[in-house]
Structure formats: C-alpha cells, structure tokens
Amino acid sequence: MATKCGNCGPGYPTPLEAMKGPREEIIYLPCIYRNTGTEAPDYLATVDVDPKSPQYCQVIHRLPMPNLKDELHHSGWNTCSSCFGDSTKSRTKLVLPSLISSRIYVVDVGSEPRAPKLHKVIEPKDIHAKCGLAFLHTTHCLASGEVMISSLGDTKGDGKGGFVLLDGETFEVKGTWERPGGAAPLGYDFWYQPRHNVMISTEWAAPNVLRDGFNPADVEAGLYGSHLYVWDWQRHEIVQTLSMKDGLIPLEIRFLHNPDAAQGFVGCALSATIQRFFKNKGSTWSVEKVIQVPPKKVKGWLLPEMPGLITDILLSLDDRFLYFSNWLHGDLRQYDISDPQRPRLTGQLFLGGSIVKGGPVQVLEDQELKSQPEPLVVKGKRVSGGPQMIQLSLDGKRLYVTTSLYSAWDKQFYPDLIR
C-alpha cells in the first residue's frame, strides 16, 4: 500500500525506496473454477502472510464473483507509483480482467483490506462496443490516472493485440489506447518505459487456438506467437516488430526497474528461453537469447521432448536478480543479472512439476539433472502442478508462488490440479 509521507500519492518515489517499504501482511490471489467440473464462480482470496498473526498462511476471506466461468487471470491496481507525486490518488481498487468472459471486476480493497468487496462490474458488451476487443489479460495503471488492459483477441476469438483504456476514477470504458486499426496481430503482456518513449508487447495465440487446450499441430501451423511489438509510447503505434530466434510463445515481459535503463527480459514459454531486449544507439531495438533451458527426453508424456515452459518471470526491485518458473519441469530459478547479457544461475528449487518421481513420466535423457526430483509435499499433502505465477516481496526476501496457469491447460497437463 502507499507510503506514509504526508503529501505523497501511492507507491514509492523509486524502486530502491520501495525495497525499504513495510513487510506485506496480506496477499490477494484469484481462484478459478472454470474447467473443474464445479459450477461455482471464481473468487478473490485474501491470505494472511503476517508471521505474527494467529491466522498466518490461512485464507481469511473469499470474495466470489457474480458470474460463472469468467477465468480470472491477472490483476492490477487502479493507480500506482507513476502517480506518486499526486496526493489526490490512492491505491484502493484492484482491477481483475477475465480471460474468457472479457468481463472486468473492480474490487474495493481500501475500505477493508482484509475483507474486499465488489466495487464495479464492467460488462463485456461495453468493451466490445467501444473497443472491439475481448479476452483480456494484463492490467497496468498509467501516470495519466487511466488503467490500461491488454487483449488477446477480438469478439470472434480471432487474434487482436489491442489495449482497453479505463478511467481510473469512474472505471468507465474510454476506448482503445492504440490508434484505430493499429492493434498487433496477437497479444498478451506489455510493459512501458516513458523515458525512452517505448512500450513493448508480447503474444500468445488467438483465443480460438488456445481456448480448449494445447495442440502441437497448431505450433507446426505457425499459430503461436514468436514476436515482440515495439510501440511509440507517445504516438500509440507500432514502430518495430522483433522476430525472435528460439522465441516461441513470448509471455511475460519486464523492463529493468531503473527508469533510465533501456533493456529488459521476456520469457518465451515453449522455447524455454529468456530473451534480452535492448535499445540500440539509434531509436531501434534488438533482442538476443541469454538463457536456454534444455528440453528433457521423456517417455509417457504428450511429446518425446518436454520443454521447461517458462510461464512467469520477474526482476528484483534493485535489478540484481531475475526469477522465472518452469511450469512443466517444475523448477523455480534465480539468476544474477548484474551483467544482463550474461545471466548467472544462482538458485534453483523444485516445486512439483511433470517429471517428479513416482509419476507417469520417465526421463530418458536430462542435460541438467542426475535424477528425477521428489514430489512436493506440504503439510502432508502432495501438491499437483508446477510453479507458475510468482511474486517477490518488496525487500526481495520472500517469493510467493501459485500453480495454476490457465484452466484448459491445467486440465490437460495436470488433471489432478483441478480435481
């Protein structure tokens, strides 16, 4: 939440100041019922993470959404550190777009942080009518006070990487951020760096391709993305398309937190690579592979080789460490990125995955491990799935991990996860 400096807005003046912020006491996470066989709405869970609390590591509140089969996915704030200098702004609302229904929920977490309540529902028809976009993903708050949300497709389920703009106070749909007709062919995540007049977006696949699960034939047909789109931040238009070698399904993207830095990283899921993007001496951008997670030759799985499937990445606020999750292999990794061109592996932890001992998959050849890892057991219960979404504490000392990726893929790759 906001720092207490008297006349400040939300967040912190710099990333390094944020590292000195107070320890988190609660966390919010969306919980999804779609594809589980249970006819119940998704809900927002509030978890107590204060070690001094008698409810430590317990779900203390659940806020159900009023509709079924939304598929909540990512969430974001109504306002953030980009508005730090505006004392009229406050971080009191959590914005939750729905990946499947395209509905947007605005949740009040300011009135009672430990018991959030629904503030507003933005129906899909409003987004369809004003933006022509659907299948919503990443939410970012802007210095203008607006909220920007990326899309994967149009109302028919075809690919369309555009951006919905919401008023940050009323949460009315204002239209699209990009110019008319200027959406990218595909969409997913995005991040911006105003000091360099740039935004870069990533791509997954058209909703019609990924909606019901993963088909390897769709990869062969070229239906999954492998590009980054470089946007002019002021003109709201694509100025460059970066094609990545070994860059299939670029998902999460992160600029360095230093606002003067003109570089960052993107995790490419299917290729299991981390690519570094950077600004050249002129105004153009380039991309290079800096980490490769080798596939494992296996038996008893969908394909003869299993990729790591990098599904989430993040950077510590001091830009010292890069973290990412291999959802299929089951490991979480930490790399020292003091030299961004040559990341160095400094930590690795297995939290489940598809290659654990006693499972249906037999590893025939592994370039990294001498034996298959042990299953993850917490409080006597075996944890299904692999590490997926990750969130680092402000001080960089605690990493929170969830296991669900997307319900159709959960059902396909980790059926025990949705039971």
C-alpha positions as CSV (number, residue, x, y, z in Angstrom):
1,M,0.0,0.0,0.0
2,A,1.0,3.7,-0.1
3,T,3.9,5.1,1.9
4,K,3.0,7.5,4.7
5,C,4.8,10.7,3.7
6,G,2.0,13.2,4.1
7,N,1.6,14.7,0.7
8,C,2.5,11.7,-1.5
9,G,0.5,9.6,-3.8
10,P,0.5,5.8,-4.0
11,G,3.6,3.6,-4.0
12,Y,7.2,4.9,-3.8
13,P,9.4,7.5,-5.5
14,T,11.9,5.0,-6.7
15,P,12.3,1.2,-6.9
16,L,15.1,1.3,-4.3
17,E,12.9,3.2,-1.9
18,A,10.2,0.6,-2.4
19,M,12.7,-2.1,-1.1
20,K,12.6,-0.3,2.2
21,G,8.8,-0.5,2.5
22,P,7.0,-2.4,5.2
23,R,6.6,-6.1,5.1
24,E,3.5,-7.4,3.4
25,E,0.7,-8.7,5.8
26,I,-1.9,-9.9,3.3
27,I,-1.9,-11.0,-0.3
28,Y,-4.7,-11.4,-2.8
29,L,-5.0,-14.1,-5.4
30,P,-7.7,-15.1,-7.9
31,C,-9.0,-18.6,-7.7
32,I,-10.6,-20.2,-10.8
33,Y,-13.4,-22.8,-11.1
34,R,-13.7,-23.0,-14.9
35,N,-12.9,-26.5,-16.3
36,T,-13.0,-28.1,-12.8
37,G,-16.5,-29.5,-13.1
38,T,-17.7,-27.4,-10.2
39,E,-20.4,-24.9,-11.2
40,A,-19.2,-22.1,-8.9
41,P,-17.9,-18.5,-9.6
42,D,-14.2,-17.6,-9.5
43,Y,-13.3,-15.8,-6.3
44,L,-10.6,-13.5,-4.9
45,A,-8.9,-15.0,-1.9
46,T,-7.3,-12.9,0.9
47,V,-4.4,-14.7,2.6
48,D,-2.8,-13.7,5.9
49,V,1.0,-13.7,5.4
50,D,2.0,-12.0,8.7
51,P,4.1,-14.4,10.7
52,K,3.0,-12.7,13.9
53,S,-0.7,-13.4,13.1
54,P,-2.6,-16.4,14.6
55,Q,-4.1,-16.8,11.0
56,Y,-0.7,-16.9,9.3
57,C,-0.8,-18.7,6.0
58,Q,-4.6,-19.1,6.1
59,V,-7.3,-17.8,3.7
60,I,-9.1,-15.2,5.8
61,H,-11.7,-14.1,3.2
62,R,-13.2,-15.1,-0.1
63,L,-15.0,-12.8,-2.5
64,P,-17.0,-14.7,-5.1
65,M,-17.6,-13.0,-8.4
66,P,-21.3,-12.7,-9.5
67,N,-20.9,-14.8,-12.7
68,L,-19.7,-18.2,-13.8
69,K,-16.8,-19.2,-16.0
70,D,-15.0,-15.8,-16.2
71,E,-11.5,-17.2,-15.8
72,L,-9.8,-14.6,-13.7
73,H,-6.1,-14.5,-14.5
74,H,-4.0,-11.4,-13.8
75,S,-4.9,-8.4,-11.7
76,G,-3.6,-4.8,-11.3
77,W,-4.0,-1.6,-9.3
78,N,-6.2,1.4,-10.1
79,T,-3.2,3.6,-9.6
80,C,0.5,3.1,-8.9
81,S,3.9,4.6,-8.3
82,S,3.7,6.5,-11.6
83,C,1.2,8.8,-9.7
84,F,3.4,9.1,-6.6
85,G,3.6,12.9,-6.9
86,D,-0.2,13.2,-6.9
87,S,-1.6,13.2,-3.3
88,T,-5.2,13.0,-4.7
89,K,-4.5,9.5,-5.9
90,S,-4.8,6.4,-3.7
91,R,-4.3,2.7,-4.3
92,T,-7.6,1.3,-3.2
93,K,-9.0,-0.7,-6.1
94,L,-7.9,-4.0,-7.6
95,V,-8.8,-4.5,-11.3
96,L,-9.4,-8.1,-12.4
97,P,-10.0,-8.7,-16.1
98,S,-11.4,-12.1,-17.2
99,L,-9.5,-14.0,-19.8
100,I,-12.6,-15.9,-21.2
101,S,-15.7,-13.8,-20.5
102,S,-13.9,-10.4,-21.1
103,R,-15.7,-9.1,-18.0
104,I,-13.8,-6.7,-15.7
105,Y,-14.2,-6.6,-12.0
106,V,-13.1,-3.7,-9.9
107,V,-12.7,-4.7,-6.2
108,D,-12.5,-2.3,-3.3
109,V,-9.5,-3.3,-1.2
110,G,-9.2,0.1,0.5
111,S,-12.2,0.2,2.8
112,E,-11.5,-3.2,4.4
113,P,-8.2,-4.7,3.1
114,R,-8.8,-8.0,4.9
115,A,-12.4,-8.3,3.5
116,P,-12.5,-6.8,0.0
117,K,-15.8,-6.1,-1.6
118,L,-17.0,-5.7,-5.2
119,H,-17.0,-2.1,-6.4
120,K,-18.0,-2.3,-10.0
121,V,-18.5,-4.8,-12.9
122,I,-17.7,-3.8,-16.4
123,E,-19.7,-6.0,-18.8
124,P,-18.2,-7.5,-22.0
125,K,-20.7,-5.7,-24.2
126,D,-19.3,-2.3,-23.1
127,I,-15.8,-3.4,-24.0
128,H,-16.9,-5.0,-27.3
129,A,-18.9,-1.9,-28.3
130,K,-16.3,0.7,-27.5
131,C,-13.1,-1.2,-28.3
132,G,-13.8,-4.2,-30.4
133,L,-11.6,-6.2,-28.1
134,A,-12.0,-9.3,-25.9
135,F,-10.1,-12.0,-23.9
136,L,-8.4,-9.5,-21.6
137,H,-5.1,-10.1,-19.8
138,T,-2.6,-7.7,-18.3
139,T,-3.6,-4.6,-16.3
140,H,-1.3,-1.6,-15.8
141,C,-2.1,1.8,-14.3
142,L,-0.7,4.8,-16.1
143,A,0.7,8.2,-14.9
144,S,-2.4,9.8,-16.6
145,G,-4.6,8.2,-14.0
146,E,-6.0,5.7,-16.5
147,V,-6.0,1.9,-16.4
148,M,-4.8,0.0,-19.5
149,I,-5.6,-3.6,-20.2
150,S,-4.2,-5.8,-23.0
151,S,-6.3,-8.1,-25.1
152,L,-5.6,-11.4,-26.9
153,G,-8.4,-11.2,-29.5
154,D,-11.5,-9.7,-30.9
155,T,-15.1,-10.5,-30.2
156,K,-15.0,-13.5,-32.6
157,G,-12.0,-15.1,-30.9
158,D,-9.5,-14.2,-33.6
159,G,-6.2,-12.6,-32.7
160,K,-6.1,-8.9,-31.9
161,G,-3.5,-7.4,-29.6
162,G,-5.1,-4.1,-28.6
163,F,-5.5,-2.2,-25.3
164,V,-8.6,-1.1,-23.4
165,L,-8.4,2.2,-21.6
166,L,-10.5,2.7,-18.4
167,D,-11.0,5.9,-16.5
168,G,-9.1,5.4,-13.2
169,E,-11.7,7.0,-11.1
170,T,-15.1,6.0,-12.6
171,F,-13.8,2.9,-14.4
172,E,-15.8,3.8,-17.5
173,V,-14.5,2.3,-20.7
174,K,-12.9,5.2,-22.7
175,G,-11.9,3.3,-25.8
176,T,-8.6,1.9,-27.1
177,W,-5.1,3.1,-26.3
178,E,-3.8,2.3,-29.8
179,R,-4.9,4.2,-32.9
180,P,-7.9,2.9,-34.9
181,G,-6.8,-0.2,-36.9
182,G,-3.4,-0.2,-35.2
183,A,-3.7,-3.3,-33.0
184,A,-1.0,-6.0,-33.1
185,P,-1.9,-9.3,-34.8
186,L,-1.7,-11.1,-31.4
187,G,-1.5,-10.0,-27.8
188,Y,-0.7,-11.0,-24.2
189,D,1.5,-9.0,-21.9
190,F,3.1,-5.5,-22.1
191,W,5.3,-3.1,-20.3
192,Y,6.2,0.6,-20.9
193,Q,9.2,2.9,-20.3
194,P,8.1,6.5,-20.9
195,R,11.7,7.9,-20.5
196,H,12.5,6.1,-23.7
197,N,9.1,6.7,-25.3
198,V,8.5,3.0,-25.7
199,M,6.1,0.2,-24.9
200,I,6.8,-3.4,-25.8
201,S,4.0,-6.1,-26.1
202,T,4.2,-9.9,-26.4
203,E,1.9,-12.5,-28.0
204,W,0.5,-15.9,-27.1
205,A,-2.0,-17.1,-29.7
206,A,-5.5,-16.3,-30.9
207,P,-8.2,-17.2,-28.3
208,N,-9.8,-19.7,-30.7
209,V,-6.4,-21.5,-30.9
210,L,-5.7,-21.8,-27.1
211,R,-9.2,-21.7,-25.7
212,D,-9.8,-25.5,-25.3
213,G,-6.2,-26.7,-24.8
214,F,-2.8,-27.1,-26.4
215,N,-2.5,-28.8,-29.8
216,P,1.1,-29.4,-31.0
217,A,-0.2,-29.2,-34.6
218,D,-1.0,-25.5,-34.0
219,V,2.6,-24.8,-33.3
220,E,3.6,-26.5,-36.6
221,A,0.9,-24.4,-38.4
222,G,2.5,-21.2,-37.0
223,L,-0.5,-20.2,-34.9
224,Y,1.5,-19.4,-31.8
225,G,3.4,-16.2,-31.5
226,S,7.2,-15.5,-31.6
227,H,7.4,-11.7,-31.9
228,L,7.7,-8.6,-29.8
229,Y,6.0,-5.4,-30.8
230,V,7.7,-2.1,-30.1
231,W,5.3,0.8,-29.8
232,D,5.9,4.5,-29.8
233,W,4.6,5.5,-26.4
234,Q,3.5,9.0,-27.4
235,R,2.1,8.2,-30.8
236,H,0.4,4.9,-29.7
237,E,1.5,3.0,-32.8
238,I,3.8,0.0,-33.6
239,V,7.2,1.2,-34.9
240,Q,9.1,-2.1,-35.0
241,T,8.4,-5.9,-34.9
242,L,11.1,-8.1,-33.4
243,S,11.2,-11.7,-34.6
244,M,12.9,-14.0,-32.1
245,K,15.0,-17.0,-32.8
246,D,14.1,-19.7,-30.3
247,G,11.4,-17.4,-29.0
248,L,8.1,-19.4,-29.3
249,I,5.2,-18.1,-27.2
250,P,6.7,-15.0,-25.6
251,L,4.6,-14.4,-22.5
252,E,5.7,-12.2,-19.6
253,I,7.8,-9.2,-20.2
254,R,9.8,-7.0,-17.8
255,F,11.8,-3.8,-18.2
256,L,14.5,-3.2,-15.7
257,H,13.1,-1.2,-12.8
258,N,15.7,1.6,-13.3
259,P,13.7,4.0,-15.3
260,D,16.8,5.1,-17.2
261,A,17.6,1.6,-18.4
262,A,16.6,0.8,-21.9
263,Q,16.5,-3.0,-21.6
264,G,14.7,-5.9,-20.1
265,F,13.7,-9.6,-20.4
266,V,10.9,-11.7,-21.8
267,G,10.2,-15.3,-21.1
268,C,9.4,-17.5,-24.1
269,A,7.3,-20.4,-22.8
270,L,7.5,-23.1,-25.4
271,S,11.2,-22.5,-26.4
272,A,12.1,-22.3,-22.7
273,T,14.3,-19.3,-23.3
274,I,14.9,-15.9,-21.7
275,Q,15.4,-13.2,-24.3
276,R,17.0,-9.8,-23.5
277,F,15.6,-6.9,-25.4
278,F,17.6,-3.6,-25.6
279,K,17.7,-0.2,-27.3
280,N,20.4,0.3,-30.0
281,K,22.3,3.6,-30.4
282,G,19.6,5.0,-32.6
283,S,15.9,4.6,-31.9
284,T,15.7,0.9,-32.9
285,W,15.5,-2.1,-30.6
286,S,17.0,-5.6,-30.8
287,V,16.6,-8.9,-29.0
288,E,19.0,-11.7,-28.1
289,K,18.7,-15.1,-26.3
290,V,20.6,-15.1,-23.0
291,I,19.2,-18.2,-21.2
292,Q,18.2,-21.6,-22.7
293,V,16.6,-24.3,-20.5
294,P,17.3,-27.5,-22.4
295,P,14.3,-29.9,-23.0
296,K,14.3,-33.3,-21.4
297,K,13.8,-36.5,-23.4
298,V,10.9,-38.3,-21.8
299,K,8.5,-41.3,-22.1
300,G,4.9,-41.3,-21.0
301,W,4.1,-37.7,-22.0
302,L,2.4,-35.8,-24.8
303,L,5.7,-35.4,-26.8
304,P,9.1,-37.2,-26.8
305,E,10.7,-34.0,-25.5
306,M,9.4,-31.9,-22.7
307,P,10.2,-28.1,-22.6
308,G,10.5,-26.3,-19.3
309,L,7.6,-24.0,-20.3
310,I,8.6,-20.6,-18.8
311,T,5.3,-19.1,-17.8
312,D,6.3,-16.2,-15.5
313,I,9.3,-14.0,-14.9
314,L,10.1,-11.1,-12.6
315,L,13.0,-8.9,-11.5
316,S,14.0,-7.8,-8.0
317,L,13.5,-4.1,-7.4
318,D,17.2,-3.5,-7.4
319,D,17.6,-5.2,-10.8
320,R,20.0,-7.7,-9.4
321,F,18.1,-10.9,-9.8
322,L,15.8,-12.5,-12.4
323,Y,13.4,-15.2,-11.3
324,F,11.3,-17.5,-13.5
325,S,9.2,-20.6,-13.3
326,N,9.4,-23.7,-15.5
327,W,5.8,-24.9,-15.2
328,L,6.4,-28.3,-16.8
329,H,9.8,-29.2,-15.4
330,G,8.7,-28.0,-12.0
331,D,11.6,-25.7,-11.0
332,L,11.9,-22.1,-9.9
333,R,15.1,-20.4,-10.8
334,Q,17.1,-17.3,-9.7
335,Y,19.7,-15.7,-12.0
336,D,22.1,-12.9,-11.1
337,I,21.7,-10.3,-13.9
338,S,24.3,-7.8,-12.7
339,D,25.6,-8.4,-16.3
340,P,22.3,-8.5,-18.2
341,Q,24.0,-10.0,-21.3
342,R,25.3,-13.0,-19.2
343,P,22.8,-14.1,-16.5
344,R,24.3,-16.5,-14.0
345,L,22.2,-19.2,-12.3
346,T,22.4,-18.7,-8.5
347,G,19.4,-20.7,-7.2
348,Q,17.0,-23.5,-8.2
349,L,14.2,-25.1,-6.3
350,F,11.8,-27.9,-7.5
351,L,8.1,-27.4,-6.5
352,G,6.3,-30.3,-8.2
353,G,6.2,-30.5,-12.0
354,S,5.7,-33.2,-14.6
355,I,8.9,-35.1,-14.0
356,V,8.7,-36.0,-10.3
357,K,9.5,-39.5,-9.1
358,G,6.6,-41.8,-9.0
359,G,4.7,-40.0,-11.7
360,P,3.7,-41.2,-15.2
361,V,6.7,-39.6,-16.9
362,Q,10.0,-41.3,-17.2
363,V,13.0,-39.1,-18.0
364,L,15.3,-40.8,-20.6
365,E,17.9,-38.1,-21.0
366,D,18.5,-35.0,-19.0
367,Q,21.3,-32.4,-19.6
368,E,20.9,-30.9,-16.1
369,L,19.7,-33.4,-13.5
370,K,21.1,-36.7,-12.4
371,S,17.8,-38.0,-11.1
372,Q,14.1,-37.0,-11.2
373,P,13.1,-34.7,-8.4
374,E,11.0,-35.7,-5.4
375,P,7.3,-34.7,-5.4
376,L,6.3,-31.5,-3.4
377,V,4.5,-32.4,-0.1
378,V,3.2,-29.5,2.1
379,K,1.6,-30.4,5.5
380,G,1.2,-34.0,4.4
381,K,-0.5,-33.2,1.1
382,R,1.1,-33.7,-2.3
383,V,0.9,-30.5,-4.4
384,S,-0.1,-31.0,-8.0
385,G,1.0,-28.8,-10.9
386,G,4.2,-26.8,-11.2
387,P,5.4,-23.3,-10.2
388,Q,3.6,-20.8,-12.3
389,M,2.8,-17.2,-11.2
390,I,5.4,-15.7,-8.9
391,Q,5.5,-12.5,-6.8
392,L,8.5,-11.2,-4.9
393,S,8.3,-9.2,-1.7
394,L,9.4,-5.6,-1.8
395,D,12.6,-6.4,0.1
396,G,13.4,-9.4,-2.2
397,K,13.4,-11.9,0.7
398,R,10.2,-13.8,0.1
399,L,8.8,-15.3,-3.1
400,Y,5.2,-16.3,-3.5
401,V,4.3,-19.0,-6.0
402,T,1.0,-20.3,-7.4
403,T,0.5,-23.5,-9.5
404,S,-2.4,-22.8,-12.0
405,L,-1.6,-21.5,-15.5
406,Y,-4.9,-21.5,-17.4
407,S,-7.7,-23.9,-16.7
408,A,-7.8,-25.6,-20.1
409,W,-4.0,-26.2,-19.9
410,D,-4.2,-27.2,-16.3
411,K,-6.8,-29.8,-17.2
412,Q,-4.7,-31.1,-20.0
413,F,-1.2,-31.2,-18.3
414,Y,-2.1,-31.5,-14.6
415,P,-5.6,-33.1,-14.3
416,D,-5.0,-33.7,-10.6
417,L,-4.6,-29.9,-10.1
418,I,-8.3,-29.2,-11.0
419,R,-9.9,-32.1,-9.0
